[in-house]
Amino acid sequence: MNEKVKEMVWRFYQENPYIQHLGIDIVSIEAGCARLKLTVNHEHTNTYAIAHGGALMSMADTAMGAVCLSINKKVVTLDMNMNLMKAVPEDKTIYAVGRILHDGARTIVAECDIVDEGNTLYGRARGTFFVLDPLVR
């Protein structure tokens, strides 16, 4: 992965107020693969004391967006769906692992697994992204 692209991806998320608000961190980013981390705090939970689905979807969308940026493409989300298989309790650290399924000129299809350190699957998302421009020209 081009070092300039890698630097731009890191900066893109360090300067994103919504990502900072949620407390999502990039663990690793390589061309075509991104791994993000979140420790589920009280503000991420619903009335059942488990992670709110919207927080998990935001994390998955962010990971899939990061993986699109990792291949030097700025995108916006066109469509996204997510299957939530297991509740994520408060104080659990989870990871969003994004990967590219289709890299087209105008659209990208990406997938993301939400897992814990033991690789237990909590959710899987798939999204279609519209390519706006290259991240770095």
C-alpha positions in Angstrom: 0.0 0.0 0.0 1.3 3.4 -1.0 2.6 5.2 2.2 0.9 8.5 1.2 -2.5 6.7 0.9 -1.9 5.0 4.3 -1.1 8.4 5.9 -4.2 9.9 4.4 -6.5 7.1 5.6 -5.1 7.5 9.2 -5.6 11.3 9.0 -9.1 10.9 7.5 -10.3 9.0 10.6 -8.3 10.9 13.2 -10.0 14.1 12.0 -13.5 12.6 11.7 -15.7 13.9 14.6 -18.2 11.1 14.5 -15.6 8.4 14.7 -13.8 10.3 17.5 -17.2 10.6 19.3 -17.7 6.8 19.1 -14.2 6.0 20.2 -13.3 3.8 17.2 -9.6 3.3 16.6 -7.8 2.0 13.5 -5.7 -1.1 14.5 -4.3 -1.8 11.1 -4.8 -0.8 7.5 -3.4 -2.4 4.4 -4.5 -2.4 0.8 -7.8 -4.2 0.8 -8.0 -4.9 4.5 -8.8 -2.8 7.6 -9.1 -3.7 11.2 -10.8 -1.2 13.7 -11.3 -1.5 17.4 -14.0 -0.3 19.9 -14.5 -1.0 23.5 -18.2 -1.0 24.2 -18.9 1.7 26.8 -22.1 2.6 28.5 -22.9 5.3 25.9 -22.7 2.6 23.1 -25.4 0.4 24.8 -29.2 0.3 24.7 -31.7 -0.3 27.6 -30.7 -4.0 27.6 -27.1 -3.1 28.5 -25.8 -4.5 25.2 -24.2 -2.7 22.2 -26.8 -0.7 20.3 -27.2 -2.0 16.7 -26.6 1.5 15.4 -23.2 1.6 17.0 -22.2 -1.7 15.5 -23.5 -0.6 12.1 -21.5 2.6 12.4 -18.4 0.6 13.2 -19.0 -1.7 10.2 -19.6 1.2 7.8 -16.4 2.8 9.0 -14.4 -0.3 8.5 -15.8 -0.8 5.0 -15.2 2.8 4.2 -11.6 2.5 5.4 -10.9 -0.5 3.2 -12.2 1.5 0.2 -9.9 4.3 1.1 -7.0 1.8 1.5 -7.3 1.1 -2.3 -7.1 4.8 -3.0 -10.8 5.4 -3.5 -13.0 8.0 -1.7 -16.5 6.7 -1.4 -19.9 7.2 0.1 -22.2 4.4 1.2 -25.0 3.6 -1.3 -26.5 0.6 0.5 -25.7 -1.5 3.6 -27.1 -4.4 5.5 -26.1 -6.2 8.6 -26.9 -9.4 10.4 -26.4 -9.3 14.1 -25.8 -12.8 15.5 -24.8 -12.3 19.1 -25.2 -9.5 21.7 -22.1 -7.5 22.5 -22.0 -6.8 26.3 -20.8 -3.6 27.8 -17.0 -3.4 28.4 -16.3 -5.9 25.6 -13.6 -5.0 23.1 -14.6 -5.7 19.5 -13.0 -5.5 16.1 -14.4 -4.6 12.7 -12.5 -6.4 10.0 -13.3 -5.0 6.5 -12.4 -6.4 3.1 -13.2 -5.8 -0.5 -15.4 -8.2 -2.4 -15.7 -6.2 -5.7 -13.5 -3.3 -6.8 -15.2 -1.6 -9.7 -14.6 1.7 -11.4 -17.8 3.3 -10.0 -18.9 1.0 -7.2 -17.2 -1.2 -4.6 -18.8 -4.0 -2.6 -17.2 -4.6 0.8 -17.9 -6.9 3.7 -17.1 -6.5 7.5 -17.1 -9.0 10.4 -17.6 -7.8 13.9 -15.5 -10.1 16.1 -13.8 -10.2 19.5 -10.3 -11.2 20.4 -11.2 -14.9 20.3 -12.7 -14.4 16.8 -16.3 -14.9 18.0 -18.6 -13.6 15.3 -21.1 -11.0 16.5 -22.2 -9.5 13.2 -21.5 -9.4 9.5 -22.2 -6.4 7.2 -22.1 -5.9 3.5 -22.2 -2.6 1.7 -22.1 -1.0 -1.7 -20.1 2.2 -2.1 -20.1 4.8 -4.8 -16.6 5.9 -5.9 -16.3 9.7 -5.8 -12.6 10.3 -6.6 -9.1 8.9 -5.8 -8.0 9.6 -2.2 -4.6 10.6 -3.5 -3.9 11.8 -7.0 
